[in-house]
Amino acid sequence: MTTDDISGMAPLVARLSRGGQRLRHADRRHPWVLDTAVVVLVFLMFCLPDLIHGGADDGDGPRRFRLAFTQLPVAGTLALQVGLVLPLLWRRRKPVVAFGVIAAVFVLQWSLGAALRADVALFVALYSLALHGRLRQLPWACAAMAGAMVLVAVRVSSAVSVGDALFFLLSTATAALALGMMVRIRRAQLAGLRDRAARLEIERDQRSRLATATERTRVAREMHDIVGHNLSVIITLADAGTYATDIAPERGKEALQLIGDTGRQALGELRRVLGVLRETADGPPDRAELSPQPGIADIEALCAKVRAARLEVVYRTSGDVDTLDSGVQLTVYRIVQEALTNTLKHADPGTRVHLAILVEDSRLTIRVLDTGPGAPPGPPNEEGHGLVGMRERAALYGGTVRAGPAGGGGWSVEADLDLTPGSGGDR
């Protein structure tokens, strides 16, 4: 078969598949239709010929084969046919009951020495029991089936040897049993695949929701760092500018310029963070989205803004900080930014801040110590979003953050990061 032949059969296979699905849906809605159709089909194909021609022993077969069976009246034949065929109506709802009733009528019929084409109902019942019944009921059904087949083989021994008759009858019964088990296993496999597909779909939705929540948390953390810090600087500069307007107008002008610069920088960072939430399929991203994230090199400018807000900042680094990857540098910058913002919020003008970034082997340490109040105002033992955000950022690199009153007064923040590759979480 060529590729063109296979391609030409694809529409036919698709139509048959759709037709099978529609039939299955219709059968689930009206199961009695299929059960009735099976009974009518068996009656037309196997019962009606016996009523018309007088039994399965009529025909052109060998004379000794015809003489081996008993000729029953039409009423008796019809009664046996009803007993054989009618139980097929509940072959799916109560397969063991249907099989038991049909087997009993089958044994009665052959005890009378009659042969009917409707005996095929016993094999249909065995197939239905293997497909719909409980597996522990199959051994008893098989034993009953084997006994019935031995009875038939003995009854036809005058025309056919017992061995040949048993081989044919048991082979037919085995085929019906195997067909039922095969369909049952196939349906179980399909049900398992559908269940697995449903679980995978649920897991995919859960992963999507988790990814969305993680992204929202990341964006909220970035927004907190950007807005919180820059607004704190702007408010402090505005207060200082208002105070300096009457005493030193040039300092007030300088404060207004710094407020404008800080506002523009905050706006640019907000555009960059929010840019990842916009669809860019209709065009290339703007320049704000392409601007780099802040790093350790930008900490000096951050300190300059804090100094302009009337705090004294002493900043030093140790080790090769410029070679750190961008993710680590962004984490360091945000932790330092949050620590300085907290100092700016709670410390008095003239507070000295000591900032140190130390890189030693595979460890990076950030120390921020100020000479302001020993504890920020607020309820005891309550952590703000800023400290939680710092700890979340440090945890990405297997690090920790400690914050609390310093020994000689003031407030201390110390973060420790692990720079070993693969030591952190998902980055």
TORTI-561734 format. One record per residue: x, y, z of N, C-alpha, C in turn. Coordinates in steps of 0.001 Angstrom, whole numbers, padded with zeros to 6 digits, always signed. Example, Ala and Ser with C-alpha at 12.3 -4.5 7.8 and 13.67 -1.06 7.14 Angstrom:
+013190-005690+007800+012300-004500+007800+013200-003300+007800;+012850-002250+007080+013670-001060+007140+012900+000030+007870;
END
This chain:
+000849-001191+000000+000000+000000+000000+000884+001241+000000;+000619+002146-000905+001436+003342-001050+000982+004432-000080;+001801+005492-000037+001471+006632+000823+000201+007320+000359;+000006+007376-000973-001220+008006-001496-002462+007219-001083;-002338+005873-001074-003481+005052-000653-003825+005317+000815;-002764+005415+001641-003004+005671+003063-003628+007052+003252;-003121+008045+002509-003683+009395+002621-005137+009429+002163;-005453+008624+001119-006826+008587+000644-007768+007910+001621;-007238+006998+002456-008078+006316+003433-008302+007152+004686;-007509+008188+004877-007619+008984+006108-009012+009583+006288;-009623+010200+005251-010989+010719+005456-011991+009636+005815;-011845+008445+005214-012765+007350+005532-012605+006918+006987;-011359+006786+007439-011115+006405+008839-011675+007455+009785;-011493+008741+009424-012012+009821+010275-013533+009771+010349;-014197+009512+009208-015666+009420+009216-016136+008226+010031;-015449+007088+009892-015821+005921+010685-015624+006170+012172;-014534+006870+012507-014285+007183+013922-015369+008093+014480;-015737+009113+013697-016812+010007+014149-018137+009256+014261;-018396+008356+013286-019620+007568+013353-019644+006665+014585;-018501+006050+014894-018427+005215+016094-018650+006015+017368;-018102+007214+017415-018317+008054+018590-019788+008434+018740;-020435+008766+017619-021864+009099+017695-022689+007896+018154;-022338+006705+017669-023058+005512+018096-022859+005246+019588;-021638+005448+020076-021388+005242+021503-022166+006237+022350;-022199+007502+021906-022971+008504+022641-024463+008153+022637;-024965+007721+021468-026376+007339+021393-026667+006124+022261;-025727+005165+022314-025925+003977+023135-025944+004325+024618;-025096+005310+025039-025121+005719+026439-026438+006405+026801;-027017+007121+025833-028293+007795+026112-029475+006821+026092;-029448+005850+025153-030561+004900+025010-029991+003483+024890;-029531+002876+025987-028895+001541+025879-029863+000452+025451;-031154+000624+025713-032115-000412+025355-032243-000588+023855;-031878+000441+023062-032002+000334+021608-031061-000736+021070;-029790-000714+021528-028818-001704+021049-029183-003100+021539;-029626-003224+022797-029997-004543+023312-031165-005133+022520;-032138-004287+022220-033273-004763+021426-032846-005129+020013;-031934-004332+019454-031460-004623+018096-030739-005960+018029;-029960-006291+019066-029261-007579+019095-030266-008726+019131;-031292-008595+019968-032314-009649+020066-033043-009819+018731;-033428-008709+018102-034135-008781+016819-033239-009408+015756;-031956-009032+015726-031037-009578+014732-030849-011081+014908;-030666-011524+016148-030504-012966+016398-031775-013719+016013;-032934-013138+016308-034186-013805+015957-034333-013946+014444;-034048-012867+013717-034214-012918+012266-033224-013874+011612;-031989-013903+012103-030953-014700+011453-030987-016161+011867;-031358-016450+013123-031209-017822+013626-032521-018468+014066;-033490-017675+014456-034750-018269+014927-035762-018452+013786;-035891-017461+012958-036877-017502+011889-036663-018684+010934;-035405-018978+010527-035235-020158+009642-035722-021458+010278;-035522-021624+011591-035997-022847+012240-037519-022912+012226;-038193-021788+012408-039655-021779+012391-040200-022053+011001;-039464-021589+010000-039943-021756+008622-039662-023161+008105;-038421-023668+008347-038014-024945+007755-038152-026124+008706;-038473-025851+009948-038751-026977+010846-037605-027415+011701;-036561-026654+011863-035480-027009+012787-034149-027097+012119;-033094-027136+012969-031729-027161+012457-031377-028480+011821;-032200-029535+012062-031872-030836+011502-032385-031003+010085;-033171-030010+009595-033707-030102+008231-032654-029616+007256;-032645-030170+006083-031706-029705+005088-031132-030855+004314;-029997-030594+003697-029358-031572+002818-028213-032284+003489;-028079-032219+004823-026998-032883+005520-027141-034392+005457;-026186-035117+005970-026266-036587+006001-027489-037068+006759;-028045-038197+006298-029285-038688+006895-029092-039064+008359;-027964-039658+008693-027710-040036+010082-027616-038810+010993;-027179-037658+010419-027103-036423+011203-028502-035880+011460;-029397-036008+010435-030768-035520+010608-031538-036382+011603;-031268-037678+011601-032001-038582+012483-031555-038486+013939;-030413-037815+014187-029888-037729+015556-030668-036757+016412;-031518-035911+015843-032220-034879+016592-033714-035150+016623;-034334-034544+017642-035775-034675+017832-036484-033525+017152;-037557-033859+016419-038366-032828+015771-039392-032306+016759;-039318-031010+017122-040232-030404+018074-041357-029695+017347;-042510-029568+017988-043588-028769+017374-043206-027298+017353;-043948-026535+016562-043635-025119+016407-043730-024386+017743;-044716-024725+018549-044878-024048+019844-043696-024332+020759;-043256-025606+020776-042095-025939+021604-040830-025255+021116;-040654-025243+019794-039485-024566+019229-039490-023084+019570;-040660-022449+019435-040762-021024+019733-040495-020742+021203;-040969-021634+022085-040740-021440+023516-039253-021522+023846;-038577-022510+023273-037137-022626+023515-036375-021429+022935;-036784-020975+021770-036122-019802+021165-036287-018560+022031;-037488-018389+022576-037711-017241+023465-036811-017345+024690;-036699-018560+025265-035834-018737+026425-034374-018504+026116;-033970-018772+024869-032571-018575+024485-032252-017130+024117;-033190-016464+023456-032887-015156+022870-033311-013997+023768;-034459-014126+024415-034987-012998+025175-034051-012527+026306;-033341-013405+027026-032434-012922+028075-031300-012029+027567;-031071-012023+026252-030033-011132+025722-030379-009657+025928;-031629-009367+026269-032014-007978+026529-031258-007400+027718;-030937-008222+028714-030210-007710+029880-028792-008295+029964;-028231-008635+028802-026885-009214+028768-025820-008233+029242;-026079-006914+029160-025078-005936+029613-025340-005481+031039;-026611-005385+031422-026922-004933+032787-026704-006048+033805;-027116-007266+033459-026961-008418+034355-026428-009595+033546;-025161-009551+033169-024636-010584+032250-024635-011985+032852;-024374-012122+034157-024334-013467+034743-025735-014076+034796;-026766-013265+035037-028138-013768+035041-028541-014201+033631;-028211-013368+032651-028548-013708+031268-027858-014999+030840;-026576-015124+031194-025857-016345+030823-026451-017565+031520;-026803-017431+032805-027360-018570+033535-028685-019034+032951;-029571-018092+032615-030871-018456+032052-030693-019126+030692;-029849-018543+029840-029645-019113+028500-029003-020495+028600;-028027-020651+029521-027379-021961+029683-028383-023001+030163;-029284-022610+031057-030291-023564+031536-031225-023992+030404;-031700-023052+029605-032563-023401+028467-031798-024239+027458;-030496-023910+027278-029661-024673+026341-029560-026130+026769;-029302-026339+028065-029194-027715+028569-030543-028434+028440;-031647-027746+028742-032979-028352+028596-033238-028737+027148;-032878-027859+026246-033124-028128+024818-032366-029358+024362;-031075-029454+024731-030296-030609+024271-030639-031873+025047;-031176-031708+026218-031669-032901+026933-032867-033498+026207;-033634-032644+025549-034762-033111+024742-034314-033633+023384;-033028-033437+023057-032505-033911+021780-032787-032992+020622;-033117-031728+020901-033418-030774+019833-032199-029925+019535;-032048-029574+018258-030966-028696+017819-031577-027451+017192;-031194-026281+017695-031726-025011+017202-030571-024077+016832;-030830-023317+015770-029812-022329+015403-029699-021221+016465;-030741-021032+017252-030718-020006+018297-029717-020314+019403;-029077-021505+019357-028057-021826+020361-026886-020841+020327;-026765-020094+019220-025700-019101+019151-025839-018076+020267;-027027-017944+020856-027239-016992+021952-026351-017321+023150;-026042-018616+023353-025177-018980+024479-023779-018405+024294;-023278-018418+023084-021946-017851+022828-021974-016322+022951;-023084-015705+022519-023228-014255+022697-023262-013907+024183;-023959-014733+024975-024024-014478+026413-022658-014651+027071;-021873-015643+026632-020529-015824+027172-019633-014633+026826;-019750-014158+025595-019001-012954+025188-019385-011756+026069;-020688-011574+026299-021141-010438+027112-020686-010571+028555;-020664-011806+029070-020191-011994+030442-018706-011670+030569;-017904-012071+029581-016474-011741+029610-016239-010246+029471;-017147-009562+028760-016978-008127+028530-017510-007285+029683;-018699-007633+030198-019373-006767+031173-019416-007342+032583;-019197-008632+032735-019351-009240+034049-018115-009098+034913;-018219-009641+036123-017081-009656+037034-016155-010810+036684;-014871-010563+036798-013898-011562+036364-013960-012820+037222;-014315-012685+038506-014370-013878+039349-015535-014795+038975;-016466-014319+038152-017582-015155+037713-017229-015987+036480;-016128-015634+035813-015781-016332+034571-015438-017804+034772;-014684-018190+035811-014390-019635+035950-015648-020493+036057;-016651-020027+036821-017894-020786+036927-018628-020833+035582;-018622-019734+034866-019276-019718+033557-018564-020649+032575;-017238-020649+032621-016482-021528+031718-016747-023000+032043;-016833-023298+033344-017136-024687+033724-018523-025093+033234;-019503-024200+033408-020854-024501+032919-020868-024638+031408;-020088-023794+030740-020025-023859+029276-019404-025175+028824;-018326-025582+029501-017688-026850+029124-018643-028023+029334;-019411-028017+030434-020377-029089+030657-021450-029126+029586;-021932-027946+029187-022945-027902+028134-022392-028417+026822;-021122-028080+026532-020524-028546+025285-020318-030062+025290;-019993-030632+026462-019861-032093+026555-021212-032755+026288;-022291-032144+026826-023628-032682+026573-023954-032682+025083;-023640-031600+024405-023908-031526+022966-023076-032562+022220;-021787-032698+022592-020920-033660+021901-021436-035082+022070;-021951-035412+023254-022495-036750+023484-023759-036964+022663;-024606-035929+022578-025859-036065+021849-025644-036243+020348;-024572-035685+019806-024326-035801+018358-023293-036871+018056;-022981-037719+019042-021924-038723+018842-022279-039748+017764;-023586-039919+017500-023981-040859+016448-023659-040343+015058;-023505-039029+014937-023206-038443+013625-021776-037941+013532;-021217-037437+014640-019862-036882+014657-019151-037435+015881;-017872-037701+015734-017125-038212+016878-017108-037181+018003;-017060-037682+019239-017093-036799+020402-015889-035847+020389;-014726-036348+020006-013530-035502+019981-013657-034348+018993;-014144-034668+017781-014301-033601+016788-015344-032584+017229;-016451-033084+017786-017497-032165+018233-017003-031267+019367;-016293-031864+020341-015761-031049+021441-014751-030015+020949;-013908-030425+019991-012917-029471+019474-013603-028265+018833;-014606-028529+018027-015301-027427+017359-016045-026551+018363;-016795-027194+019263-017613-026417+020205-016749-025632+021190;-015710-026262+021748-014855-025557+022709-014038-024470+022025;-013674-024692+020769-012970-023636+020035-013867-022426+019838;-015134-022668+019509-016070-021556+019345-016281-020813+020660;-016438-021568+021755-016605-020933+023067-015359-020142+023459;-014191-020704+023184-012942-019987+023497-012829-018706+022685;-013232-018749+021432-013187-017548+020597-014106-016460+021154;-015334-016860+021575-016252-015875+022162-015684-015286+023447;-015092-016159+024293-014498-015683+025539-013306-014764+025271;-012443-015145+024340-011263-014333+024031-011653-012986+023422;-012679-013004+022560-013128-011745+021961-013666-010796+023028;-014445-011321+023967-014953-010477+025048-013847-009909+025916;-012865-010748+026254-011741-010267+027072-010909-009240+026318;-010719-009439+025017-009936-008488+024235-010616-007117+024202;-011925-007112+023949-012657-005840+023931-012637-005200+025314;-012761-006015+026368-012731-005484+027735-011380-004826+028034;-010294-005502+027672-008956-004945+027922-008750-003675+027115;-009216-003694+025874-009069-002500+025040-009831-001320+025626;-011045-001560+026086-011811-000475+026695-011143+000028+027971;-010583-000896+028758-009883-000475+029975-008663+000379+029639;-007949-000009+028575-006796+000786+028152-007222+002178+027700;-008293+002244+026912-008777+003549+026463-009248+004400+027637;-009930+003770+028605-010361+004517+029786-009163+005033+030573;-008123+004188+030677-006905+004635+031357-006241+005796+030634;-006210+005716+029301-005617+006814+028532-006424+008098+028678;-007765+007973+028666-008588+009168+028857-008394+009755+030250;-008297+008883+031250-008077+009371+032612-006719+010045+032732;-005715+009443+032102-004374+010049+032149-004362+011378+031426;-005065+011459+030276-005134+012732+029549-005829+013799+030394;-006896+013388+031109-007588+014354+031971-006682+014827+033100;-005918+013877+033697-004991+014276+034770-003902+015189+034239;-003377+014882+033053-002340+015735+032475-002883+017132+032179;-004142+017196+031735-004735+018505+031480-004900+019297+032769;-005311+018588+033842-005438+019260+035136-004067+019728+035625;-003041+018860+035478-001694+019243+035895-001175+020413+035074;-001497+020423+033770-001069+021544+032937-001716+022844+033404;-003022+022773+033711-003699+023976+034210-003112+024420+035541;-002791+023444+036406-002197+023801+037694-000825+024432+037505;-000017+023862+036592+001298+024459+036335+001147+025866+035773;+000139+026046+034911-000086+027375+034347-000469+028369+035438;-001360+027918+036352-001749+028818+037440-000578+029122+038364;+000252+028096+038639+001427+028330+039484+002399+029281+038815;+002592+029092+037491+003492+030004+036776+002946+031424+036787;+001612+031551+036628+001001+032879+036666+001173+033514+038040;+000954+032704+039099+001123+033242+040456+002570+033636+040714;+003516+032817+040230+004923+033143+040412+005288+034425+039687;+004769+034561+038459+005059+035776+037698+004432+036997+038363;+003219+036852+038882+002596+037974+039579+003399+038362+040816;+003886+037338+041538+004705+037624+042719+005981+038350+042326;+006612+037897+041229+007842+038559+040784+007577+040001+040387;+006498+040231+039615+006174+041591+039189+005827+042457+040394;+005050+041881+041354+004703+042655+042551+005943+043023+043351;+006909+042098+043412+008149+042380+044137+008936+043487+043450;+009010+043412+042124+009720+044466+041385+009016+045810+041560;+007675+045793+041477+006922+047037+041641+007132+047625+043025;+007142+046741+044034+007364+047232+045396+008730+047883+045521;+009753+047215+044967+011103+047779+045070+011208+049115+044344;+010631+049166+043131+010759+050395+042332+009943+051526+042940;+008661+051270+043161+007778+052329+043649+008136+052728+045064;+008357+051727+045936+008648+052047+047328+009890+052886+047486;+010971+052473+046813+012216+053220+046961+012110+054621+046376;+011650+054706+045143+011653+056011+044475+010664+056984+045120;+009524+056485+045572+008597+057379+046264+009179+057861+047581;+009884+056978+048287+010530+057411+049533+011544+058506+049266;+012346+058333+048196+013329+059359+047845+012631+060654+047446;+011567+060543+046644+010861+061750+046182+010243+062494+047365;+009600+061754+048290+008986+062413+049451+010036+063097+050316;+011141+062401+050552+012204+062998+051376+012784+064233+050709;+013023+064168+049379+013554+065324+048666+012553+066471+048650;+011251+066143+048509+010237+067200+048522+010193+067903+049870;+010289+067121+050963+010310+067741+052289+011553+068599+052478;+012689+068077+052021+013920+068849+052152+013883+070101+051291;+013308+069984+050072+013212+071153+049196+012320+072229+049777;+011216+071796+050385+010305+072759+051025+011010+073499+052170;+011813+072770+052938+012534+073383+054051+013617+074328+053561;+014268+073926+052409+015404+074730+051937+014992+075904+051070;+013721+075993+050655+013300+077069+049752+013528+078440+050386;+013209+078587+051663+013359+079884+052321+014790+080157+052755;+015551+079116+053055+016911+079305+053570+017931+079334+052442;+017885+078325+051556+018855+078235+050451+018094+077865+049188;+017629+078883+048440+016824+078581+047237+017514+077657+046246;+018836+077765+046152+019528+076902+045183+019431+075430+045577;+019395+075146+046910+019209+073759+047336+017799+073265+047021;+016822+074180+047123+015465+073788+046750+015364+073457+045280;+016053+074251+044419+016057+073963+042986+016723+072618+042703;+017818+072352+043429+018512+071072+043256+017607+069906+043659;+016844+070105+044742+015926+069047+045178+014860+068782+044122;+014320+069844+043512+013315+069661+042461+013892+068920+041261;+015148+069239+040898+015781+068527+039786+015959+067037+040110;+016375+066765+041357+016535+065363+041749+015199+064626+041762;+014138+065346+042192+012801+064729+042159+012414+064365+040734;+012671+065278+039787+012366+064984+038386+013162+063813+037858;+014477+063758+038168+015308+062644+037717+014836+061313+038306;+014522+061344+039611+014064+060121+040262+012734+059649+039678;+011822+060586+039436+010536+060222+038840+010687+059635+037454;+011573+060233+036635+011781+059690+035283+012399+058298+035334;+013349+058100+036253+013950+056770+036370+012916+055734+036821;+012088+056117+037798+011044+055193+038256+010072+054873+037138;+009714+055883+036327+008797+055644+035222+009405+054684+034207;+010703+054869+033919+011366+053962+032980+011404+052531+033497;+011690+052348+034794+011728+051000+035356+010333+050370+035365;+009311+051183+035659+007947+050651+035621+007564+050215+034216;+007937+050986+033211+007637+050593+031828+008321+049283+031478;+009565+049128+031942+010286+047895+031632+009644+046687+032301;+009241+046840+033578+008630+045721+034291+007265+045383+033710;+006452+046400+033453+005112+046153+032914+005142+045733+031453;+006259+046000+030768+006357+045623+029358+006290+044126+029147;+006732+043340+030144+006689+041884+029979+005266+041350+030034;+004320+042180+030508+002928+041743+030581+002158+042052+029312;+002755+042779+028397+002064+043151+027160+002412+042185+026037;+001495+041999+025163+001742+041159+023991+002599+041933+023000;+003627+041274+022476+004521+041917+021518+004424+041281+020143;+003362+040484+019927+003245+039794+018646+002963+040752+017496;+002363+041902+017786+002008+042834+016723+003163+043738+016322;+004236+043680+017031+005361+044546+016692+006508+044346+017649;+007679+044901+017344+008834+044733+018217+008639+045490+019510;+009266+045035+020611+009164+045752+021871+009850+047087+021787;+009377+048023+022652+009978+049353+022629+011316+049343+023342;+011980+050512+023330+013327+050590+023886+013313+050390+025395;+012205+050753+026047+012161+050576+027490+012231+049103+027873;+011621+048252+027029+011650+046827+027320+013038+046241+027096;+013824+046883+026234+015147+046367+025914+016232+046904+026830;+015916+047843+027696+016934+048424+028573+017344+047391+029611;+018628+047387+030018+019103+046363+030938+018573+046579+032339;+018511+045494+033092+018125+045579+034491+019279+046187+035296;+018966+046867+036391+020039+047474+037187+020937+046417+037802;+022189+046790+038045+023152+045874+038633+023993+046578+039680;+025095+045941+040042+025957+046493+041086+026550+047834+040658;+026794+048019+039366+027346+049287+038886+026398+050451+039135;+025102+050185+039299+024124+051250+039522+023922+051574+041002;+024590+050832+041879+024412+051085+043314+024994+052436+043708;+026062+052860+043050+026650+054171+043370+025653+055291+043092;+024932+055212+041974+023912+056215+041690+022780+056140+042711;+022457+054939+043157+021448+054777+044199+021889+055450+045487;+023153+055283+045846+023679+055934+047049+023661+057455+046911;+023915+057942+045683+023905+059395+045466+022515+059961+045730;+021471+059256+045318+020117+059729+045593+019835+059758+047090;+020297+058748+047801+020078+058711+049242+020856+059846+049920;+022052+060097+049425+022826+061210+049997+022107+062529+049758;+021479+062676+048575+020745+063910+048297+019560+064074+049232;+019072+062957+049802+017979+063016+050766+018497+063203+052189;+019737+063714+052333+020311+064119+053613+020673+062944+054497;+021098+061832+053869+021691+060732+054616+023123+060555+054137;+024001+060169+055055+025404+059953+054704+025617+058467+054452;+026073+058138+053249+026251+056736+052861+027721+056481+052589;+028273+055484+053243+029643+055035+053004+029548+053678+052317;+030001+053633+051075+029819+052442+050242+031173+051886+049841;+031348+050562+049994+032584+049912+049568+032269+048500+049073;+033119+048002+048212+033005+046630+047700+034325+045915+047896;+034269+044607+047929+035467+043782+048057+035284+042548+047198;+036292+042238+046414+036210+041085+045528+035815+041500+044120;+035735+040511+043239+035434+040764+041828+033915+040780+041650;+033297+041924+041883+031837+042030+041795+031360+042276+040371;+032211+042788+039503+031777+043136+038146+031552+041913+037269;+032124+040769+037631+031997+039564+036793+030795+038714+037180;+030040+039143+038174+028856+038375+038569+027811+038428+037463;+027026+037360+037353+026009+037334+036288+024901+038326+036610;+024093+038625+035588+023090+039682+035712+022034+039360+036762;+021687+038073+036912+020687+037712+037907+021153+038005+039318;+022398+037656+039614+022948+037942+040944+023033+039448+041161;+023476+040187+040157+023618+041635+040306+022262+042294+040544;+021217+041833+039842+019884+042394+040076+019418+042091+041495;+019673+040876+041989+019295+040521+043357+020013+041405+044363;+021324+041604+044174+022090+042467+045081+021545+043886+045052;+021270+044397+043858+020778+045767+043738+019439+045928+044459;+018507+044977+044273+017197+045101+044892+017288+044988+046417;+018148+044113+046922+018297+043999+048380+018859+045286+048957;+019889+045828+048312+020470+047097+048773+019434+048217+048674;+018676+048242+047580+017662+049273+047397+016618+049217+048505;+016158+048029+048854+015150+047903+049905+015712+048288+051266;+016956+047873+051541+017562+048221+052824+017731+049733+052964;+018199+050413+051902+018357+051868+051953+017001+052563+052037;+015977+051989+051375+014644+052587+051451+014108+052534+052874;+014304+051397+053547+013867+051302+054942+014600+052298+055830;+015907+052465+055587+016653+053452+056360+016136+054856+056088;+015833+055112+054819+015336+056435+054444+013986+056721+055093;+013167+055661+055246+011850+055866+055841+011930+056144+057337;+012818+055447+058038+012778+055444+059495+013911+056224+060169;+014979+056550+059439+016118+057230+060064+015944+058741+060007;+016657+059420+060900+016637+060883+060924+017646+061442+059939;+017469+062689+059494+018480+063309+058625+019848+063309+059306;+020886+063077+058528+022230+063015+059063+022654+061640+059507;+021760+060637+059374+022122+059262+059749+023198+058731+058818;+024169+058054+059405+025251+057475+058613+024888+056016+058285;+025092+055668+057030+024807+054308+056553+026093+053708+056014;+026451+052532+056517+027624+051799+056029+027128+050637+055163;+027503+050680+053905+027090+049662+052932+028315+048940+052418;+028319+047610+052504+029458+046815+052044+028953+045614+051266;+029605+045367+050130+029317+044188+049305+030617+043410+049182;+030635+042186+049704+031866+041407+049787+031691+040098+049031;+032645+039793+048152+032656+038540+047404+033875+037751+047822;+033655+036578+048393+034744+035710+048837+034462+034295+048351;+035287+033832+047433+035115+032507+046835+033699+032375+046247;+032899+031475+046805+031553+031256+046264+030473+031885+047130;+030826+032824+047981+029864+033492+048835+029863+034985+048561;+028685+035580+048632+028543+037024+048496+027766+037528+049711;+028307+038536+050364+027704+039074+051575+027366+040542+051370;+026187+040919+051798+025736+042318+051754+025487+042763+053191;+026119+043862+053598+025924+044388+054942+025489+045840+054843;+024390+046153+055497+023884+047527+055558+023658+047851+057034;+024409+048804+057548+024324+049187+058963+024153+050693+059044;+023106+051140+059764+022894+052576+059918+022927+052939+061399;+023041+054208+061660+023114+054708+063031+021793+055320+063476;+020701+054965+062764+019399+055510+063106+018767+054777+064270;+017428+054812+064374+016733+054125+065457+016981+052616+065411;+016909+051994+066563+017210+050568+066633+016168+049678+066022;+014947+050163+065854+013878+049331+065274+012906+050231+064550;+012408+049862+063414+011436+050679+062701+010112+050693+063420;+009343+051754+063270+008046+051798+063921+007107+050757+063350;+006154+050328+064167+005192+049324+063714+004979+048268+064760;+004001+047380+064577+003733+046322+065549+004937+045413+065698;+005236+044922+066896+006368+044028+067092+006169+042706+066364;+007327+042133+065940+007342+040818+065282+006541+040796+063988;+006332+041941+063359+005602+041985+062088+006577+042369+060989;+006656+041569+059966+007572+041819+058860+006803+042450+057717;+007401+043495+057134+006793+044132+055980+007068+043364+054708;+006450+043852+053618+006659+043192+052322+008101+043320+051855;+008776+044398+052257+010152+044597+051803+011088+043531+052304;+011017+043200+053604+011884+042165+054156+011539+040799+053573;+010249+040542+053385+009852+039277+052753+010402+039192+051333;+010329+040314+050591+010863+040318+049233+012362+040085+049202;+013097+040681+050163+014546+040451+050219+014845+038981+050473;+014101+038356+051358+014347+036943+051658+013994+036054+050459;+012949+036417+049750+012603+035638+048557+013691+035741+047501;+014221+036939+047309+015295+037101+046315+016538+036338+046733;+016896+036413+048014+018085+035696+048472+017899+034191+048366;+016669+033707+048607+016421+032269+048538+016638+031715+047141;+016480+032551+046107+016734+032095+044743+018178+031648+044553;+019075+032153+045372+020501+031798+045290+020949+031100+046562;+020038+030372+047192+020392+029606+048374+020887+030469+049516;+020411+031691+049605+020890+032625+050617+019870+032917+051695;+020307+033702+052674+019460+034106+053789+019619+035600+054016;+018630+036175+054695+018646+037597+055051+018334+037709+056540;+019176+038443+057256+018949+038709+058677+018833+040204+058875;+017814+040632+059605+017590+042045+059869+017195+042226+061317;+017730+043272+061949+017397+043535+063338+018245+044662+063897;+018007+045021+065145+018792+046091+065772+020265+045725+065841;+021129+046707+065604+022577+046498+065693+023019+046567+067149;+024177+045990+067409+024652+045936+068782+024895+047301+069394;+025487+048241+068658+025794+049558+069201+024749+050599+068876;+023505+050178+068558+022466+051099+068157+022314+051125+066648;+021171+051488+066185+020911+051502+064752+020272+050204+064299;+020242+050050+062995+019568+048898+062369+020520+048236+061393;+020497+046901+061356+021426+046139+060527+020663+045179+059634;+021109+045107+058391+020594+044124+057428+021786+043402+056832;+021770+042073+056877+022873+041284+056320+022294+040154+055482;+022746+040075+054239+022309+039024+053316+023513+038213+052876;+023321+036927+052776+024392+036022+052381+023887+035169+051217;+024584+035198+050063+024183+034466+048857+025222+033418+048512;+024753+032295+047970+025631+031223+047521+025802+031345+046009;+027049+031554+045562+027322+031741+044129+027683+030445+043425;+027623+029315+044126+027945+028048+043492+026900+027725+042425;+027294+027377+041201+026303+027084+040152+025395+025931+040562;+024075+026142+040374+023102+025099+040683+022724+024995+042129;+023233+025896+042989+022916+025802+044406+021590+026416+044751;+021096+027342+043879+019843+028020+044177+018663+027328+043562;+017540+028024+043563+016322+027497+042956+016265+027868+041519;+015080+027866+040942+014871+028259+039555+015101+029742+039419;+015880+030121+038451+016255+031521+038321+015689+032105+037045;
END
